Amino acid sequence: MPFSFTIPLVSSRNSGAHSYHPVPVPDEEILSAPPESEETRDLTSKRNFFLDPSFWLTALAVLSIAVTIRNLLVIQLYSQESRVSYASFGSPYNGLGELVRNETSPSWPLSSTHYPDFIGATEGPRIHHALSNGSIVRLDSERTVMIQHRVRDFGLEHCTVKLEFSHSAGNGHGHTTRGYGHIGESPYLTLWRLEDTGSKAVLAPSTLPIPLPSREAFLGDIVFDDTRSMQSPSFGCNAGSIQTLEIAVACASDPCIVEFRLTQSPQRQGFWVVQSEQKSAPMSM
């Protein structure tokens, strides 16, 4: 009989190799993720807080309120400073009722009259004492009058010194019905601007006596032109500046003495500073 045999067929995936079967792990042996630390949670919370649009809307609202409050405070501060400035220096745009027009030319110049801030009498080279209503003023080679005035009205920066005297009886060498008397030939008063000593404080009686500043510029003569008042030439005076002026007596012969009493009316001090728009160049030597 013929010889025959059968070769068994073997699957290639089973030949010479071990098949892999994953071994199931019990659930209790699966490792869980490590717990989140407190620091990590804080960082995550902060990051989420800053990314929240409501945070930025709130911040913008707070900033807007702060800026509004600041602006209101600044406006209030400057308005207070403006009121103080007007009260201290005056202005042609504040209190127009106190300003007057020249009688001969009603439309020009505008002018305003002020009391000086300080009136003092000198003896030799020192400002010796302050003058007040009713004071008797004696001017000679050793005595002058010193006036200090803060220029108040912007735009009214041409100043004139005016003197008004009381009516009192006398013998011609003191008080007369004209309010003054004199010894010497045709005396007149001279007006000088004193040098700026660097101090912007207005003088007060408590500071006296002090040295008299040196004369810086001659501003003109004050002549006896009527029975009650005398007036100096106009001179330039910048608003806000402090004008320190000296009034002295001069004449052609010695002795040269002028004596008068300041007006005793409660509303008048005898010495006035008139500020105006008049464009008149200051006199100089």
C-alpha positions in Angstrom: 0.0 0.0 0.0 1.3 3.3 -0.7 3.0 5.3 2.0 1.4 8.5 3.2 1.5 10.8 6.1 -0.2 14.1 7.2 1.7 17.2 8.3 -0.2 19.0 10.9 -0.7 22.7 10.3 0.5 25.0 13.1 -0.6 28.6 13.4 2.2 31.0 13.1 1.1 33.1 16.0 1.6 30.1 18.2 5.0 29.1 16.9 8.0 29.8 19.0 6.3 32.7 20.9 4.5 33.2 24.2 1.2 35.0 23.9 0.7 38.1 26.3 -2.2 38.2 28.5 -2.5 41.3 30.8 -3.1 40.4 34.4 -5.9 42.3 36.0 -5.0 44.3 39.1 -7.4 44.5 41.9 -9.1 47.9 42.3 -7.7 48.5 45.7 -4.2 48.3 44.4 -4.6 51.2 41.8 -2.5 54.2 43.1 -4.5 57.5 43.3 -3.0 60.9 42.3 -1.1 62.7 45.2 -3.4 65.2 47.1 -3.1 68.9 46.0 -1.1 71.0 48.5 -2.5 74.1 50.2 0.0 76.3 48.4 -1.1 74.9 45.0 -4.7 75.5 45.9 -3.9 79.1 46.9 -2.1 79.8 43.6 -4.9 78.4 41.6 -7.4 80.4 43.5 -5.5 83.6 43.0 -5.0 83.0 39.3 -8.7 82.4 38.9 -9.5 85.5 40.9 -7.4 87.8 38.7 -8.8 86.2 35.5 -12.3 87.0 36.8 -13.7 89.9 34.7 -15.7 91.1 37.7 -12.5 91.8 39.6 -11.3 94.2 36.9 -14.7 95.9 36.7 -14.7 96.5 40.4 -11.1 97.9 40.3 -12.0 100.3 37.5 -15.1 101.5 39.4 -13.0 102.1 42.6 -10.3 104.0 40.6 -12.9 106.1 38.9 -14.4 107.1 42.3 -10.9 107.9 43.6 -10.1 110.2 40.7 -13.5 112.0 41.0 -12.9 112.6 44.7 -9.4 113.9 44.0 -10.6 116.3 41.3 -13.3 117.6 43.7 -10.7 118.2 46.4 -8.4 120.0 43.9 -11.2 122.3 42.7 -12.2 123.1 46.2 -8.6 123.9 47.1 -8.0 126.2 44.2 -11.4 128.0 44.7 -10.3 128.7 48.3 -7.0 130.0 47.2 -8.7 132.3 44.7 -11.0 133.7 47.4 -8.0 134.3 49.7 -6.1 136.0 46.8 -9.0 138.3 46.1 -9.5 139.1 49.8 -5.8 139.9 50.1 -5.0 141.8 46.9 -8.3 142.9 45.5 -9.0 143.0 41.8 -10.7 145.4 39.3 -12.9 142.4 38.5 -14.0 141.9 42.1 -15.8 144.7 43.9 -16.3 147.1 41.0 -18.4 149.3 43.2 -15.2 150.5 45.0 -13.6 151.7 41.8 -14.0 155.2 40.4 -13.4 157.0 37.2 -11.5 160.2 36.7 -13.8 163.2 37.1 -12.7 165.0 33.9 -12.8 161.8 31.8 -15.5 159.4 33.1 -14.4 156.6 30.8 -10.7 156.7 31.7 -8.6 156.1 33.8 -10.1 153.6 36.2 -8.7 154.1 39.7 -8.8 152.7 43.2 -7.8 154.3 46.5 -6.1 152.3 49.3 -4.7 152.8 52.8 -1.0 152.0 52.9 -0.2 148.8 54.8 2.2 150.7 57.0 3.1 154.3 57.8 6.2 155.0 59.8 8.3 157.9 61.0 12.1 157.8 60.7 14.7 159.5 62.9 18.1 159.5 61.2 18.8 156.2 59.5 16.1 154.2 61.3 12.4 153.6 61.0 11.6 154.6 64.6 7.8 154.3 65.2 4.4 153.8 63.4 2.0 156.6 62.7 -1.7 156.6 63.1 -4.7 158.9 62.8 -4.2 162.2 64.6 -0.4 161.8 64.6 1.6 165.0 64.3 4.2 164.6 61.5 7.4 166.7 61.6 9.7 166.5 58.5 13.2 167.9 58.6 16.7 166.9 57.6 16.6 164.1 60.3 13.0 163.0 60.0 11.1 161.5 57.1 7.9 159.4 56.6 8.1 155.8 55.3 5.2 154.2 53.5 4.8 150.5 52.6 2.1 149.5 50.3 1.2 146.1 48.7 -0.1 146.8 45.2 -3.5 145.1 45.0 -5.4 145.7 41.8 -4.2 144.0 38.6 -4.4 146.4 35.7 -4.2 149.4 38.0 -0.4 149.5 38.1 0.4 153.2 38.1 0.5 154.6 41.6 0.2 158.0 43.1 0.8 159.0 46.8 -1.8 161.4 48.1 -1.7 163.3 51.4 -4.8 164.8 53.0 -4.6 167.0 56.1 -7.0 168.1 58.8 -8.1 171.6 59.3 -6.6 172.9 62.5 -5.6 176.3 63.7 -2.0 177.4 64.2 0.6 180.1 64.1 2.1 179.5 60.7 5.0 177.4 62.1 3.0 174.4 62.9 -0.7 173.7 62.5 -2.6 176.1 60.3 -6.0 176.3 58.8 -4.5 174.7 55.8 -3.6 171.6 57.8 0.2 172.1 57.7 2.8 174.7 58.4 6.5 175.2 57.4 9.7 176.9 58.2 12.0 177.7 55.3 11.8 179.0 51.8 9.2 177.2 49.6 9.5 173.7 51.0 8.3 170.8 49.1 8.2 167.0 49.6 10.2 164.5 47.6 9.1 160.9 47.0 11.7 158.1 46.8 11.4 154.4 46.2 13.5 152.5 48.6 15.6 149.4 47.6 14.1 146.0 47.9 15.6 144.3 51.0 14.5 140.9 49.9 11.8 140.7 52.6 8.2 140.6 51.3 6.7 140.9 54.8 4.8 144.1 55.4 6.2 146.1 58.3 4.5 146.2 61.6 5.0 148.2 64.8 6.3 145.2 66.6 9.3 145.0 64.3 10.5 148.6 65.0 13.0 150.1 65.2 14.8 148.9 62.1 17.3 150.4 59.7 15.8 152.4 56.9 16.6 150.9 53.4 18.7 152.9 51.0 17.0 155.1 48.4 16.8 153.4 45.0 14.9 155.9 42.7 13.6 159.4 42.8 9.9 159.4 41.9 9.1 163.1 41.9 8.1 166.1 44.1 4.9 166.5 46.0 4.0 170.2 45.9 1.6 172.2 48.1 -1.1 172.8 45.4 -4.2 173.4 47.5 -5.4 173.9 51.1 -6.1 170.3 51.9 -4.2 167.8 49.9 -1.0 167.1 48.0 -0.3 164.4 45.3 2.8 162.9 43.9 3.5 162.2 40.2 2.4 158.8 39.0 5.0 156.0 39.0 4.9 152.4 37.9 3.9 149.7 40.4 3.4 146.1 39.5 0.4 144.2 41.0 1.4 142.0 43.9 4.6 144.0 44.5 5.4 145.8 47.8 6.3 149.4 47.3 8.5 150.9 50.1 8.5 154.7 49.8 10.1 157.5 51.6 8.7 161.1 51.8 11.3 163.7 52.7 11.3 167.5 52.8 13.4 169.8 50.6 13.8 173.5 50.2 16.3 176.1 49.2 17.3 177.2 52.7 18.0 175.8 56.1 16.3 175.1 58.4 13.6 173.4 56.3 10.8 172.0 58.3 7.2 170.9 57.5 4.8 169.9 60.2 1.3 168.6 59.8 -1.4 166.5 61.5 -2.8 163.4 59.8 -6.5 163.5 59.2 -8.4 162.4 62.2 -11.5 161.1 60.5 -12.0 157.4 61.3 -12.4 156.6 57.6 -9.2 158.4 56.5 -5.5 158.1 57.5 -4.1 161.2 55.7 -1.9 159.1 53.5 -3.4 157.3 50.5 -2.1 155.3 47.6 -4.2 155.8 44.4 -3.8 153.0 41.8 -4.9 153.8 38.2 -4.8 152.8 34.6 -3.0 156.0 33.7 0.0 155.3 31.5 2.5 157.7 33.0 6.2 156.8 33.1 7.9 157.1 36.5 10.1 160.0 37.0 13.9 159.5 37.5 16.8 161.6 38.4 
